[in-house]
């Protein structure tokens, strides 16, 4: 049967050659054997080359359809579930840990960064990043997994990892302050709405008028100016503003200054993100006594460079690198510097002088 089929194919090929006026014709069969069927010109020696093909092709010149190369070796990928704190909002996504790095579905990241508008060339670069990461590229964006840190670097976002909480903090606010601003005002309505049920609770023995909202410009660790916010008791608001103006004029770096509500009023997240903060209606850890933060009479500055230490407990965890206070580095508070003088000269107590615990980032007013 096979021979009959081959004879028919050769006959059809001859007819095709005659009709087209072609001098020589080749047939490439599924077994990749080449036959020279007719010769008008002197014989030409055929050089057989391996051909990858998945169909039979008839032509006056050898042709083939390439078979796609075998897929690359699978990478070490593990399905995981991570919490993202994005611009103050917690959300949880399924993700993949590929070769030790965290990858998220492009569609999930689009949802998370819904306020971000990407230009066409930026989107193309992201797609190339996905390809470099070994992600499946298709017309459906939700099939792609992107390396979160690469994406954040590309878009100018800041990413921080809080390992003990299995949470990634993403900060998409990369704006700078065009000029210094130092303002004291009563709590605006949108701030009241933001803190109610978060850092402010109904059982507080005072109302909103007890507090003031401060807008403060500070310098970061790269020398860039940013505008932050802090809430303190109204009775000390002007004094606090003067202190931070002195700190700014001196150029002392402060990593960031956001309301504790950005972190769900969770002091642990705030410290891990090196956030400087004031009011938070809470008790002292391990007690039922209200903290001075609960009254708006305490301020924490650069918790990583100035950690809390009780026995073998160091908070935040990254603060372990700054336990040695003789190795002075930017952002550290030491006796006699501009931060220390600014607070203590006005009657504030520094937690760095305490014996147990030692709280280098903490100042409080009585």
ZIVENVEN-V984137 format. One line per field, one symbol per residue. psi: psi as a letter, one per 40 degrees, with the letter a starting at -180 (. if undefined). burial: b if it has 9 or more other ideal C-beta (glycine too) atoms within 8 Angstrom, else e. A space follows every 50 residues. Layout:
# ZIVENVEN-V984137
psi = ???
burial = ???
This chain:
# ZIVENVEN-V984137
psi = dddddddddddddddddddefidiiihhidefihhhdihdiihhhhhhih hhieihhhieihiihihiiiiihhighhhihihhhhfehhihiiahhhfe ihhihdddddddfeehhhidddddddddddddefihhaehdeeihihddd ddddefihhhhgdeefihhhhehfiihdiihhhhiihiddddddeheceh idehfiadeeiihhhhhihaeeeihihiiihiiddedddddddddddddd ehhhdigiidddfffhddddddefhhibhhgiihheiehhidddeffihh hgddegihhhbehhhideedeedheeghiiehhiheadddddddeeeihh eeeidhihgdehiih.
burial = eeeeebeebbeebbebbeeeeeebbbbbeeebebebbbeeeeeeeeeeee eebeeebeeeeeebeeeeeeeeeeeebeebebbbbbeeeeeebebbbbee bbbbbbebbbebbeeeeeeeebbebbbebbbebebeeeeeeebbbbbbbb bbebbebebbebeebebbbbbbeeeebeeebbebeebeeebbebbeebbb eeebeeeeeebbbbbbbbbbeeeebbbbbbbbbbebbeebbebbbbbbee ebbbbbbbbbbebebebbbbbbbbbbbbbbbbbeeeeeebbbbbebbbbb bbbbbbbbbeeeebbbbebeebbebeeeeebbbeeebbbbbbbbeeebbb bbeeeeebbbbbbbbe
